[in-house]
């Protein structure tokens, strides 16, 4: 089943924006409104603490994986 971007935004309103590949393998802390990154780094605890210190008491934490496979069938 495929869904449009509008449907995805409706079904998953708190989902963060796509993360640039340069952050692959890192943790990213998103702002409470999920509009921008507050902190990033390799260690979960350090990134979360940095986000809280930056004034974001409840960041959404996301582990960024590498590029997804795109291939033909």
Phi, psi and omega in degrees: 000130178255151176226154179281166178299320178298319178295319179296318179296326178288316182285329184231068186294337182264005181292138179288165177290162176300143183258135179302146183299336180299343179263010180303134180085002182246169171263140177237134175256122180262150177298164182298331178272002177063022184268333181208158178283138179259323182203162175205157179168184186276325185259125183308307184300319180292319180293317179296316179297321178296320179295317179296317178296333180277002177098016179245089187291342182224067183286152172272120182265133182226131173270124183268121178269170179292182182300141178283154180285128176238115182215165180268156179257000000 
